[in-house]
């Protein structure tokens, strides 16, 4: 009797970064799962000739702020099958997941519990509302910055911890801990949040407290503090965007992380292959009167995303902040095209052994700066975000595997799949089946042509999807087929902690 499958991918180079399996063979899919890998003799409803193509687990993005149909579609062409909002997170968590379930999500999705929103609520700066996009919530509360600048007393700390605990109970994947946006939070509060993370067996996804290359309150200070919290509380500290928050201290902090890991401390990290960051214009660190001295960066390195306005000085930024605090800005902190030392520093973060690739993808916004929630495809030209919202993973593979050969393809794929998977699979066990290309695992699969794989988005045209992904499946359903998006595909499912 001949076996029958839903889909067979024939003669592709099948690669599983966990087992290091690497062979030209077939892969059969049935019922949304990988049924057979090897020489498949059966038939299928659809067979695809994958000769000359790489067949790999779909990429897992731990750090993606888009969380919309438009963001999913652009990330699909970047090889991503699961996109998670973990650095900022969401509150209330249950309502956030309920809202996403009503959206035709193409990719798997999930969120952490947003410590910073719990903090804003405790200080009376915002009301928690899952209908407000997390990035808009990040910009809210700029009229009274006590939530950012002041330490929480005992009563407020209890309230903050309670908000985060409720989020974890509702299935949040860890705790979003963007300390850099509330550097006034004291170590006592941080320790209680880390105790909570340890209790639940979940990571914290941390944005370091200080962005500065000089003491006091330098980037090095921040890393030492996070490593100390890991050692003191046992909490898994996952440090976000190693490249951007370290500024010019990347080499020093890479050494600190390596020593911490060598001692067995639960510290992990991630990076993206760009020398330009992005955030909200109201971020407090821009308002430091010594910003240029402490960061080595001029205000002219910062531009509004929606209209490309380059700021002239602190007063110019203050005016923009008062007019629209949720507006997104890009910060060109490294010039990797013109400066060899800047390129070397970025490489140290992106190629760090055991580190994940994560995009920090920004939401798509229209010409007025409002977050776009529409369904148009291709994305209209008036929309913008950041090139990393379109091409992080393809850029990484193009640069570091094909062109510059800084690492083998298998190692690079691990940084996009199994390594980020291991960060969260202890608290989100679903992900274990999504970052492995093994029989019985979910058919979350990317099929790409390494020879043509490339990012196309740049800082003047951010809405150009990457090229080279020929097929992308989520749960065995095609989101991209023969290089074309299926606009009706909505196979994305929630990734979350098991609810107690």
HELIX and SHEET records of a PDB file:
HELIX    1   1 UNK A   69  UNK A   76  1                                   8    
HELIX    2   2 UNK A   93  UNK A  101  1                                   9    
HELIX    3   3 UNK A  115  UNK A  122  1                                   8    
HELIX    4   4 UNK A  134  UNK A  139  1                                   6    
HELIX    5   5 UNK A  146  UNK A  149  1                                   4    
HELIX    6   6 UNK A  154  UNK A  169  1                                  16    
HELIX    7   7 UNK A  179  UNK A  181  5                                   3    
HELIX    8   8 UNK A  187  UNK A  200  1                                  14    
HELIX    9   9 UNK A  219  UNK A  233  1                                  15    
HELIX   10  10 UNK A  242  UNK A  245  1                                   4    
HELIX   11  11 UNK A  247  UNK A  249  5                                   3    
HELIX   12  12 UNK A  250  UNK A  262  1                                  13    
HELIX   13  13 UNK A  284  UNK A  287  5                                   4    
HELIX   14  14 UNK A  291  UNK A  295  1                                   5    
HELIX   15  15 UNK A  299  UNK A  301  5                                   3    
HELIX   16  16 UNK A  314  UNK A  323  1                                  10    
HELIX   17  17 UNK A  340  UNK A  350  1                                  11    
HELIX   18  18 UNK A  388  UNK A  397  1                                  10    
HELIX   19  19 UNK A  398  UNK A  403  3                                   6    
HELIX   20  20 UNK A  409  UNK A  416  1                                   8    
HELIX   21  21 UNK A  418  UNK A  424  1                                   7    
HELIX   22  22 UNK A  429  UNK A  433  5                                   5    
SHEET    1   A 4 UNK A  33  UNK A  38  0                                        
SHEET    2   A 4 UNK A  21  UNK A  30 -1                                        
SHEET    3   A 4 UNK A   4  UNK A  16 -1                                        
SHEET    4   A 4 UNK A  43  UNK A  49  1                                        
SHEET    1   B 8 UNK A  33  UNK A  38  0                                        
SHEET    2   B 8 UNK A  21  UNK A  30 -1                                        
SHEET    3   B 8 UNK A   4  UNK A  16 -1                                        
SHEET    4   B 8 UNK A  54  UNK A  57  1                                        
SHEET    5   B 8 UNK A 445  UNK A 448 -1                                        
SHEET    6   B 8 UNK A 469  UNK A 474 -1                                        
SHEET    7   B 8 UNK A 477  UNK A 481 -1                                        
SHEET    8   B 8 UNK A 484  UNK A 485 -1                                        
SHEET    1   C 8 UNK A  59  UNK A  61  0                                        
SHEET    2   C 8 UNK A  80  UNK A  90  1                                        
SHEET    3   C 8 UNK A 108  UNK A 114  1                                        
SHEET    4   C 8 UNK A 175  UNK A 178  1                                        
SHEET    5   C 8 UNK A 203  UNK A 207  1                                        
SHEET    6   C 8 UNK A 236  UNK A 239  1                                        
SHEET    7   C 8 UNK A 267  UNK A 271  1                                        
SHEET    8   C 8 UNK A 356  UNK A 357  1                                        
SHEET    1   D 3 UNK A 276  UNK A 280  0                                        
SHEET    2   D 3 UNK A 328  UNK A 332 -1                                        
SHEET    3   D 3 UNK A 302  UNK A 304 -1                                        
END                                                                             
